[in-house]
Amino acid sequence: MVVVMFDYGDDLSVPDPSPGTRVSASGCAADTRVAARGGGDTEATDRGGNGGKLRFECTGCGDCCKVRDDYAHVYLNPGELRSLAALLGMSVAAFKRNHTYKDALGWTQLRFEADHCPFLDPGSGKCEVYEARPTQCRTYPFWRSLITDGRWHEEARRYCEGVGRGRAYTPEEAESLMVAQEHADEG
């Protein structure tokens, strides 16, 4: 197995906010103007009417940070553990003891003790570790499990109201985000 370590800079994430945007709990940029008017041309884009591009614009709803059915998983690699611990002023050992567990397959995961990520501030809807958020969070919803043949799965639409709205991502941009997630899993 090849282990690839990344600098988890903004190169691996949905673009940072520009004027007129706000940041959701997931760390995605939400154009408040797009969210207010209801988004973009979902059907034309997702059915290939826009050159195979996928539309996505974070609305800031924070649903990506909440438990969905039986899904409550945020996987962490060693680099992400170090970044999160450093941001919180903790040792890696203390961070792991207080915020993670090893699953049956040996993966390190954030421990959810409520119906949302432990770093989601439910009052403000903001991510408390935005600067060090894991690649899994940076790349959502551009995951292979949510996209097939250049189209969003119904699950993506069900759990993310920003799917089908806003900016159209090229197949190459979507692929780059999916590859970043896969490489983070190797780290």
Beta strands, then each sheet from edge to edge (+ up, - down):
strand 1: 21-23
strand 2: 29-31
strand 3: 54-56
strand 4: 100-102
strand 5: 108-110
strand 6: 120-121
strand 7: 126-127
strand 8: 147-148
strand 9: 151-152
strand 10: 163-169
sheet 1: 1+ 2-
sheet 2: 3+ 10-
sheet 3: 4+ 5-
sheet 4: 6+ 7-
sheet 5: 8+ 9-
end
